[in-house]
Amino acid sequence: MSETSPSSQNAATVSADAKSAQVLGAALLGLMVLMAVGFAPVEVIHNATHDTRHSSGFPCH
């Protein structure tokens, strides 16, 4: 008798829903970053990465 309880079926459904939400969120975040970088002037992107390197202590010169 291997019946699955309703609570275990519900946990599997929630897990699938949570995974779908995570994938959708990651895709939207990636699209937003891609669009922001794609339409920004080159100087803005360079200055942002340069400032990030300096703030994290990474030598860039």
Kinemage of the C-alpha trace (Angstrom):
@kinemage 1
@onewidth
@group {chain A} dominant
@subgroup {mainchain}
@vectorlist {calphas} color= white
{ca met a 1} P 0.000 0.000 0.000
{ca ser a 2} L 1.995 2.927 -1.166
{ca glu a 3} L -0.416 5.808 -1.004
{ca thr a 4} L 0.979 9.284 -0.940
{ca ser a 5} L -0.556 11.584 1.556
{ca pro a 6} L -2.108 14.858 0.400
{ca ser a 7} L 0.524 16.823 2.312
{ca ser a 8} L 3.417 15.226 0.392
{ca gln a 9} L 1.700 15.889 -2.931
{ca asn a 10} L 1.146 19.500 -1.901
{ca ala a 11} L 4.830 19.887 -0.960
{ca ala a 12} L 5.869 18.674 -4.413
{ca thr a 13} L 3.504 21.149 -6.060
{ca val a 14} L 4.788 24.033 -3.962
{ca ser a 15} L 8.330 23.056 -4.826
{ca ala a 16} L 7.539 23.109 -8.548
{ca asp a 17} L 5.770 26.462 -8.191
{ca ala a 18} L 8.707 27.901 -6.243
{ca lys a 19} L 11.144 26.670 -8.875
{ca ser a 20} L 9.072 28.218 -11.650
{ca ala a 21} L 9.009 31.535 -9.795
{ca gln a 22} L 12.785 31.427 -9.321
{ca val a 23} L 13.405 30.696 -12.996
{ca leu a 24} L 11.046 33.481 -14.048
{ca gly a 25} L 12.661 35.924 -11.596
{ca ala a 26} L 16.160 35.076 -12.816
{ca ala a 27} L 15.102 35.468 -16.440
{ca leu a 28} L 13.511 38.860 -15.767
{ca leu a 29} L 16.543 40.055 -13.819
{ca gly a 30} L 18.861 38.929 -16.615
{ca leu a 31} L 16.718 40.654 -19.213
{ca met a 32} L 16.692 43.887 -17.213
{ca val a 33} L 20.480 43.828 -16.816
{ca leu a 34} L 20.961 43.048 -20.496
{ca met a 35} L 18.664 45.879 -21.560
{ca ala a 36} L 20.263 48.354 -19.129
{ca val a 37} L 23.770 47.537 -20.327
{ca gly a 38} L 22.720 47.350 -23.960
{ca phe a 39} L 21.218 50.829 -24.062
{ca ala a 40} L 23.623 52.617 -21.696
{ca pro a 41} L 26.458 54.720 -23.111
{ca val a 42} L 29.882 53.047 -23.003
{ca glu a 43} L 31.252 55.630 -20.561
{ca val a 44} L 28.523 54.867 -18.027
{ca ile a 45} L 29.242 51.136 -18.100
{ca his a 46} L 32.997 51.698 -17.833
{ca asn a 47} L 32.641 54.091 -14.901
{ca ala a 48} L 30.257 51.753 -13.076
{ca thr a 49} L 32.571 48.758 -13.394
{ca his a 50} L 35.600 50.883 -12.541
{ca asp a 51} L 33.958 52.212 -9.364
{ca thr a 52} L 32.838 48.707 -8.410
{ca arg a 53} L 36.390 47.416 -8.762
{ca his a 54} L 37.739 50.190 -6.565
{ca ser a 55} L 35.038 49.747 -3.912
{ca ser a 56} L 35.754 46.009 -3.660
{ca gly a 57} L 39.509 46.561 -3.423
{ca phe a 58} L 40.275 44.927 -6.756
{ca pro a 59} L 43.248 46.608 -8.474
{ca cys a 60} L 42.434 47.735 -11.968
{ca his a 61} L 45.404 49.936 -12.898
